[in-house]
Amino acid sequence: MATSNSDGTIHLFDQNTGLCIKKYQADIYISSIVFSPYNNDLLFSCGSAINRVETDNGTLSTLVELKDLFIDEIQFINENKLLVN
């Protein structure tokens, strides 16, 4: 399970114990967060960008930036498509 805070902190929790096992700092407001169906990476939206956290090494990267748009929500609608709202 993953959560995000308005300060850009992402917490990853163990589902069995409920304990926080990892913490990532994006330093920007995160409006939506979702696990990738392909691996354990987290995708999150902030402003006009969709970003990724590689949970195995903690690397943060921007996947795409949509100019002049605010991304409120992202979700996978099947294994091959990402819905952006």
C-alpha atoms as a printed R data frame, in Angstrom:
   type eleno elety resid chain resno      x      y       z
1  ATOM     1    CA   MET     A     1  0.000  0.000   0.000
2  ATOM     2    CA   ALA     A     2  1.230  3.508  -0.760
3  ATOM     3    CA   THR     A     3  0.136  6.945   0.419
4  ATOM     4    CA   SER     A     4  1.181 10.468  -0.468
5  ATOM     5    CA   ASN     A     5  1.128 13.719   1.483
6  ATOM     6    CA   SER     A     6  0.686 17.301   0.316
7  ATOM     7    CA   ASP     A     7  4.402 17.911   0.988
8  ATOM     8    CA   GLY     A     8  5.368 15.359  -1.685
9  ATOM     9    CA   THR     A     9  6.252 12.514   0.667
10 ATOM    10    CA   ILE     A    10  5.346  9.015  -0.507
11 ATOM    11    CA   HIS     A    11  5.095  6.236   2.084
12 ATOM    12    CA   LEU     A    12  5.135  2.552   1.207
13 ATOM    13    CA   PHE     A    13  3.554  0.244   3.809
14 ATOM    14    CA   ASP     A    14  3.733 -3.477   4.465
15 ATOM    15    CA   GLN     A    15  0.187 -4.778   3.993
16 ATOM    16    CA   ASN     A    16  0.553 -7.456   6.676
17 ATOM    17    CA   THR     A    17  1.991 -5.347   9.481
18 ATOM    18    CA   GLY     A    18  0.826 -1.842   8.498
19 ATOM    19    CA   LEU     A    19  4.340 -0.532   9.119
20 ATOM    20    CA   CYS     A    20  6.019  2.002   6.847
21 ATOM    21    CA   ILE     A    21  8.829  0.183   5.041
22 ATOM    22    CA   LYS     A    22 10.022  2.895   2.635
23 ATOM    23    CA   LYS     A    23  9.737  6.629   2.234
24 ATOM    24    CA   TYR     A    24 10.349  8.692  -0.907
25 ATOM    25    CA   GLN     A    25 10.492 12.466  -1.216
26 ATOM    26    CA   ALA     A    26  9.134 14.084  -4.397
27 ATOM    27    CA   ASP     A    27  9.146 17.646  -2.968
28 ATOM    28    CA   ILE     A    28  5.989 18.609  -4.860
29 ATOM    29    CA   TYR     A    29  2.229 18.257  -4.283
30 ATOM    30    CA   ILE     A    30  1.057 14.804  -5.434
31 ATOM    31    CA   SER     A    31 -2.542 14.569  -6.638
32 ATOM    32    CA   SER     A    32 -2.702 10.849  -7.487
33 ATOM    33    CA   ILE     A    33 -0.610  7.715  -6.956
34 ATOM    34    CA   VAL     A    34 -0.940  4.190  -8.369
35 ATOM    35    CA   PHE     A    35  1.131  1.003  -8.601
36 ATOM    36    CA   SER     A    36  2.225 -0.071 -12.072
37 ATOM    37    CA   PRO     A    37  0.684 -3.417 -13.120
38 ATOM    38    CA   TYR     A    38  4.010 -4.374 -14.740
39 ATOM    39    CA   ASN     A    39  6.285 -4.173 -11.695
40 ATOM    40    CA   ASN     A    40  6.364 -2.630  -8.227
41 ATOM    41    CA   ASP     A    41  6.997  0.896  -9.493
42 ATOM    42    CA   LEU     A    42  4.741  3.719  -8.343
43 ATOM    43    CA   LEU     A    43  3.362  6.259 -10.793
44 ATOM    44    CA   PHE     A    44  2.226  9.599  -9.439
45 ATOM    45    CA   SER     A    45  0.852 12.808 -10.861
46 ATOM    46    CA   CYS     A    46  1.895 16.266  -9.806
47 ATOM    47    CA   GLY     A    47  0.878 19.368 -11.700
48 ATOM    48    CA   SER     A    48  1.195 18.617 -15.409
49 ATOM    49    CA   ALA     A    49  3.542 15.623 -15.064
50 ATOM    50    CA   ILE     A    50  3.330 11.878 -14.545
51 ATOM    51    CA   ASN     A    51  6.314 10.611 -12.589
52 ATOM    52    CA   ARG     A    52  7.672  7.245 -11.510
53 ATOM    53    CA   VAL     A    53  9.360  5.925  -8.386
54 ATOM    54    CA   GLU     A    54 11.374  2.766  -8.990
55 ATOM    55    CA   THR     A    55 10.701  1.052  -5.662
56 ATOM    56    CA   ASP     A    56 13.692 -1.279  -5.930
57 ATOM    57    CA   ASN     A    57 16.224  1.592  -5.931
58 ATOM    58    CA   GLY     A    58 14.240  4.759  -5.071
59 ATOM    59    CA   THR     A    59 14.931  6.528  -8.379
60 ATOM    60    CA   LEU     A    60 12.425  9.283  -9.221
61 ATOM    61    CA   SER     A    61 11.894 10.234 -12.878
62 ATOM    62    CA   THR     A    62  9.390 12.108 -15.042
63 ATOM    63    CA   LEU     A    63  7.620  9.923 -17.612
64 ATOM    64    CA   VAL     A    64  5.621 12.612 -19.402
65 ATOM    65    CA   GLU     A    65  4.718 16.264 -18.980
66 ATOM    66    CA   LEU     A    66  1.529 17.626 -20.518
67 ATOM    67    CA   LYS     A    67  1.943 21.356 -21.061
68 ATOM    68    CA   ASP     A    68 -0.857 23.680 -19.897
69 ATOM    69    CA   LEU     A    69 -2.806 20.863 -18.189
70 ATOM    70    CA   PHE     A    70 -3.283 19.897 -14.544
71 ATOM    71    CA   ILE     A    71 -3.393 16.143 -13.930
72 ATOM    72    CA   ASP     A    72 -5.821 15.416 -11.121
73 ATOM    73    CA   GLU     A    73 -5.923 11.623 -11.295
74 ATOM    74    CA   ILE     A    74 -4.192  8.691 -12.959
75 ATOM    75    CA   GLN     A    75 -5.291  5.062 -13.005
76 ATOM    76    CA   PHE     A    76 -4.727  1.914 -15.000
77 ATOM    77    CA   ILE     A    77 -7.880  0.775 -16.803
78 ATOM    78    CA   ASN     A    78 -6.205 -2.406 -18.006
79 ATOM    79    CA   GLU     A    79 -2.642 -3.660 -18.391
80 ATOM    80    CA   ASN     A    80 -1.974 -1.567 -21.480
81 ATOM    81    CA   LYS     A    81 -3.740  1.760 -20.859
82 ATOM    82    CA   LEU     A    82 -3.290  4.571 -18.375
83 ATOM    83    CA   LEU     A    83 -6.259  6.878 -17.822
84 ATOM    84    CA   VAL     A    84 -5.352 10.515 -17.130
85 ATOM    85    CA   ASN     A    85 -7.964 12.911 -15.789
